[in-house]
Amino acid sequence: MPTPKILVMSGSIRIGSYNSKLAALAAKELALLDVGVTRISLQDYPLPIYDSDLDARSGPPANAFKLKQMMQAHHGVFIASPEYNASITPLLKNAIDWISQVRERTDTNAVYKGRVFAISTASSGSEGGLRSAMALRQILELGCGALVIPEQVSIPLADEAFDERDSLSDLATANLLRRQLMRLVDISRLMM
Ligand SMILES: Cc1cc2nc3c(=O)[nH]c(=O)nc-3n(C[C@H](O)[C@H](O)[C@H](O)COP(=O)(O)O)c2cc1C
């Protein structure tokens, strides 16, 4: 069976980020599913705030090209997204916006249209960042034309959700994440 490649990232670069913990756990679980896994940190791709004038003057920065190429090299993408004021972080939105403006011969959003996305969230709040997931789904599906699988996981009270091995303490949530990742892999295989 062909081996899909999955890219994993977090919308936070905060030290001790729950979403980075969730991304690391997803990468670990994906590795057990016998797929190629790459986990990146947006810290390694610093970008200025998107500005059309800057884009018109000098084009997207090298890191926008690098991020787009990184996405292109994978069939599926898992994003762990924090919730900031009922939406996604400016860090994540900025990266998505810059990638969408890297103009090549293909449709600018071909990189989004050609792969499948899975969204999960973690928050110290009681709703687990659910509104961030909804906002990210809207951005990726309606804004970028991406396919986002319906399965999603939101982890409330994230400061208590991970055990000493950085696994999820709640079995039902851990199983939900596994089912989401299996579906991501299945659909990624179809995108190859
Ligand atoms: C500017 C800002 C806005 C926030 N708004 C929300 C919110 O609307 N809902 C929520 O559950 N948590 C909110 N939080 C809390 C974050 O979700 C929480 O700090 C979370 O741990 C951030 O993700 P991280 O641990 O991956 O960095 C907010 C935090 C900041 C800094």
The ligand as an SDF file (V2000), in Angstrom:
LIG
                    3D

 31 33  0  0  0  0  0  0  0  0999 V2000
   -5.0420   37.0070   23.2280 C   0  0  0  0  0  0  0  0  0  0  0  0
   -5.5950   35.7400   23.8140 C   0  0  0  0  0  0  0  0  0  0  0  0
   -6.9110   35.4350   23.6190 C   0  0  0  0  0  0  0  0  0  0  0  0
   -7.4520   34.2450   24.1170 C   0  0  0  0  0  0  0  0  0  0  0  0
   -8.7590   33.9450   23.8580 N   0  0  0  0  0  0  0  0  0  0  0  0
   -9.2400   32.7270   24.2220 C   0  0  0  0  0  0  0  0  0  0  0  0
  -10.5630   32.3260   23.8440 C   0  0  0  0  0  0  0  0  0  0  0  0
  -11.2890   33.0240   23.1760 O   0  0  0  0  0  0  0  0  0  0  0  0
  -10.9880   31.0970   24.2200 N   0  0  0  0  0  0  0  0  0  0  0  0
  -10.1880   30.2300   24.9530 C   0  0  0  0  0  0  0  0  0  0  0  0
  -10.6050   29.1110   25.2650 O   0  0  0  0  0  0  0  0  0  0  0  0
   -8.9310   30.5930   25.3210 N   0  0  0  0  0  0  0  0  0  0  0  0
   -8.4450   31.8070   24.9730 C   0  0  0  0  0  0  0  0  0  0  0  0
   -7.1730   32.1690   25.3130 N   0  0  0  0  0  0  0  0  0  0  0  0
   -6.3730   31.2250   26.1010 C   0  0  0  0  0  0  0  0  0  0  0  0
   -5.5660   30.3220   25.1880 C   0  0  0  0  0  0  0  0  0  0  0  0
   -6.3800   29.4710   24.4450 O   0  0  0  0  0  0  0  0  0  0  0  0
   -4.6220   29.4870   26.0590 C   0  0  0  0  0  0  0  0  0  0  0  0
   -3.6750   30.3730   26.5950 O   0  0  0  0  0  0  0  0  0  0  0  0
   -3.9470   28.3660   25.3250 C   0  0  0  0  0  0  0  0  0  0  0  0
   -3.1500   27.6850   26.2510 O   0  0  0  0  0  0  0  0  0  0  0  0
   -3.0820   28.8930   24.1710 C   0  0  0  0  0  0  0  0  0  0  0  0
   -2.6060   27.8020   23.4270 O   0  0  0  0  0  0  0  0  0  0  0  0
   -1.1510   27.2050   23.6330 P   0  0  0  0  0  0  0  0  0  0  0  0
   -1.0900   26.5920   25.0160 O   0  0  0  0  0  0  0  0  0  0  0  0
   -1.0340   26.1460   22.5760 O   0  0  0  0  0  0  0  0  0  0  0  0
   -0.1660   28.3080   23.4610 O   0  0  0  0  0  0  0  0  0  0  0  0
   -6.6240   33.3550   24.8580 C   0  0  0  0  0  0  0  0  0  0  0  0
   -5.2790   33.6950   25.0560 C   0  0  0  0  0  0  0  0  0  0  0  0
   -4.7780   34.8690   24.5430 C   0  0  0  0  0  0  0  0  0  0  0  0
   -3.3030   35.1980   24.7540 C   0  0  0  0  0  0  0  0  0  0  0  0
  1  2  1  0
  2  3  1  0
  2 30  2  0
  3  4  2  0
  4  5  1  0
  4 28  1  0
  5  6  2  0
  6  7  1  0
  6 13  1  0
  7  8  2  0
  7  9  1  0
  9 10  1  0
 10 11  2  0
 10 12  1  0
 12 13  2  0
 13 14  1  0
 14 15  1  0
 14 28  1  0
 15 16  1  0
 16 17  1  0
 16 18  1  0
 18 19  1  0
 18 20  1  0
 20 21  1  0
 20 22  1  0
 22 23  1  0
 23 24  1  0
 24 25  2  0
 24 26  1  0
 24 27  1  0
 28 29  2  0
 29 30  1  0
 30 31  1  0
M  END
$$$$
